[in-house]
């Protein structure tokens, strides 16, 4: 560090001002003096870190911490995650390949080729040397009286803290000098940092170290090599999926090569030109789909790649559909394009995919309709030809008008329902939820329990109520009758 400072100062002294004023050079030299002074203070022990550890609020970080980590041969990091938005602390995580594996050092930020960012803690080798693997739970719960924020202790040695800060300061100052002098040509760019903007170490024409800043764009990157890795093939699907999220059919159609053939999931017509492919996505994108791969089998060769398997699409209205897919990619004029895309429904389990939790969620949609106080909104939750056997009416309701008429009167009670006991069954394009629910009447604050049966069918792209039977609790009715 000291030698780097001296080298920089020598370069400043030797520089003959052209477009840079003497005042600017003096400011740079002053910055150098501050840096040297800071290093001197640190080396004397005058600067002392808190004895326990450096406390970092994990809630304020844009990156997940990985403890007890190690590098794989393909440039991925495997370790125990801390503070991940979708994983429990201590779970094992395996990242996609890093942009620059050489940047993977303790207490550093790294970025993956898929756009994720991570903070690396103690590596596995160090943890094992200290006698044991890193504990599964690194983050203690908030202490009583705390704000409830997820604050975490990450122990970083005083030497590491000082060295890391000084390296960053020297690198930043070097970048400023290099930019102003403008006489260095990078020969190589091994990455030495992480984050949204990646800092690259370079070798100058004179053999001295310099730096340059390279822009880093999160998310999957368009591959350009002739032979793709499996990860790069997977990225091609993610790029296609991002095109879906734009809602623009042209953006999606442009991912297909000239002369590509699309055999779509929801159309009998093969699409073999730009106009046909675009037309299909005009309608498909109206449902606002988001895809994800569940099972993938990849093969690659020079100039081509194949990805086949099973994917699933989630739509804005809550529906989910699984299908089989085949993507054939070709390298065309330096760009990887979809040459063939075949998508088909699951032959053994055709139709809509729904979980038990989602079935119970259909009641919430119906209850939300009740809370609007609008009988039309409620009646639209029922399918064509639905039958309603209501709680407080002897008349079966088999038409839209009949169902609406019942809710015209029922909604005057300002009811709010909740499920007390639920039993769910799921079939092909149908599901059933039966049990006990309770309604709180907003008019007088009283509540009443009843038995219910909901049979749902998948109709016109969403789940609708095909049959609804509601009846009061019989034992309670008998007890009241006997008392009377």
Buried (B, 14 or more C-beta within 10 A) or exposed (E): BEEBBEBBBEBBEEBEEEEBEEEEBEEBEEBBEEBBEBBEEBEEEEBEEEEEEBEBEBEEBEBBBBBBBBBEEEBBBBBBBBBBEEBEBBEEBEBBBBBBBEBBEBBBBBBBBBBBBBBBBBBBEEBEEEEEEBEBEBBEEEEEEEEEEBBBEBEBEEEBBBBBEBBEBBBBBBBBBBEBBEEBEBEEBEBBBBBEEBBBBBBBEEEBBBBBEEEBEEEBBEBEEEEBBBBBBBBBBBBBBBBBBEEBBEBBBBBBBEEBBBBBBEBEEEBEBBEBBBBBBEEBBEBEBBBEBEEBEBEBEEEBBBBBBBBBBBBEEEBBBBBBBBBBBBBBEEEBBBBBBBBEEEEEEEBBBBEBEBBBBBBEBBBEBBBEBBBEBBBEBBBEEBBBBBBEBEEEBEBBEBBBBBBEEBBEBBBBBEBEEBEBEBEEBBBBBBBBBBBBBBEEEEEBBBBBBBBBBBBEEBBBBBBBBBBBEEEEEEEEEEEE
